[in-house]
Amino acid sequence: MSFQWTVIAAFLYGEVVVVSLLLLPFISVQRWNKILKSRLLRSIGQQAHIYFFIIFGLLILCLLDSIRDVRRYTHESDEVVHAPVTFDNELKNHMKLFRAQRNFYITSFSVFLMFVIRRLTKLIMTMAATEATSEAAMRQARSATDAAEALLDRQRSEAEDVTQQQKQENLTNEAHATEVGDLKKQLENALKELNHSKKELEAMKSQSEAVNREYDRVSAECQRLQSQIDGSTDKKSE
C-alpha cells in the first residue's frame, strides 16, 4: 500500500473511532458539548470549515484516482479473459484490481464518515443547546411557579387578614352601635329628667310667686293694721 493510501486508511480508522466515541451512550450530550467547546477544539473549530474542504478535496481527488484505477484494471481484466496470458500476469492484474477497489472503498467510506462526523457534532451541539434552553425554561417556569405560589399565599394571607380585620371592625362597630344606643338611652333619660326638673322648677317658681304675692298682701295688711293700731293709740293718749 502506497503512502497516500496508508494515510487515508489511517484517517478512516480515526473516523471510525471518532464515530464510535460519539455514539457511546454513557457519554452525555452536555459532556460532548463541553469537550467540543474546549479551548483547544474551539481554536481548531474556528478554521474547521477550511480544514474540512481541504481534506474533502484531497479525498475526492483520491476517490477519482481510485475510480480511474478500478476502471483501468477492470478493462485489463476483460482483455486478459479474451487473450492468452500467464497465470502470474493474471494474478498481478487481479491484485491491482483488488487494491484499486480497496482504495475506492477506503476513500468512499472516509468521505461518507466525514459528513457523518460533521452531522453528529452539529446534532450534539444542537441537542446540548436545546437541553440547556429547556433546563433554563424549566428553571424559569419553576421559579415562576414558586413566585405564583408565594403570591397566592400572600394574597390568601392578606385576604385572611382583611377578613379578620373586617370581623374585628364589625365587632367594633357592633360595640360602638351598642354604646351609641346606650348613650342615646342615657340622653333620652337625661332629657326626660331635665324636662321633669324644668316642670318642677316652673311649679316651684309659680309657687314662689304665689308665696311672694301672699307675703306682700299679708305685709300690706299688717302695715294697715299697724297704722290703725297706732292711730287708736294716739287718740287714747290725748
Rosetta blueprint (number, residue, H / E / L):
1 M L
2 S L
3 F H
4 Q H
5 W H
6 T H
7 V H
8 I H
9 A H
10 A H
11 F H
12 L H
13 Y H
14 G H
15 E H
16 V H
17 V H
18 V H
19 V H
20 S H
21 L H
22 L H
23 L L
24 L L
25 P L
26 F L
27 I L
28 S L
29 V H
30 Q H
31 R H
32 W H
33 N H
34 K H
35 I H
36 L H
37 K L
38 S L
39 R H
40 L H
41 L H
42 R H
43 S H
44 I H
45 G H
46 Q L
47 Q L
48 A H
49 H H
50 I H
51 Y H
52 F H
53 F H
54 I H
55 I H
56 F H
57 G H
58 L H
59 L H
60 I H
61 L H
62 C H
63 L H
64 L H
65 D H
66 S H
67 I H
68 R H
69 D H
70 V H
71 R H
72 R H
73 Y H
74 T H
75 H H
76 E H
77 S H
78 D H
79 E H
80 V H
81 V H
82 H H
83 A L
84 P L
85 V L
86 T L
87 F H
88 D H
89 N H
90 E H
91 L H
92 K H
93 N H
94 H H
95 M H
96 K H
97 L H
98 F H
99 R H
100 A H
101 Q H
102 R H
103 N H
104 F H
105 Y H
106 I H
107 T H
108 S H
109 F H
110 S H
111 V H
112 F H
113 L H
114 M H
115 F H
116 V H
117 I H
118 R H
119 R H
120 L H
121 T H
122 K H
123 L H
124 I H
125 M H
126 T H
127 M H
128 A H
129 A H
130 T H
131 E H
132 A H
133 T H
134 S H
135 E H
136 A H
137 A H
138 M H
139 R H
140 Q H
141 A H
142 R H
143 S H
144 A H
145 T H
146 D H
147 A H
148 A H
149 E H
150 A H
151 L H
152 L H
153 D H
154 R H
155 Q H
156 R H
157 S H
158 E H
159 A H
160 E H
161 D H
162 V H
163 T H
164 Q H
165 Q H
166 Q H
167 K H
168 Q H
169 E H
170 N H
171 L H
172 T H
173 N H
174 E H
175 A H
176 H H
177 A H
178 T H
179 E H
180 V H
181 G H
182 D H
183 L H
184 K H
185 K H
186 Q H
187 L H
188 E H
189 N H
190 A H
191 L H
192 K H
193 E H
194 L H
195 N H
196 H H
197 S H
198 K H
199 K H
200 E H
201 L H
202 E H
203 A H
204 M H
205 K H
206 S H
207 Q H
208 S H
209 E H
210 A H
211 V H
212 N H
213 R H
214 E H
215 Y H
216 D H
217 R H
218 V H
219 S H
220 A H
221 E H
222 C H
223 Q H
224 R H
225 L H
226 Q H
227 S H
228 Q H
229 I H
230 D H
231 G H
232 S H
233 T H
234 D H
235 K H
236 K H
237 S H
238 E L
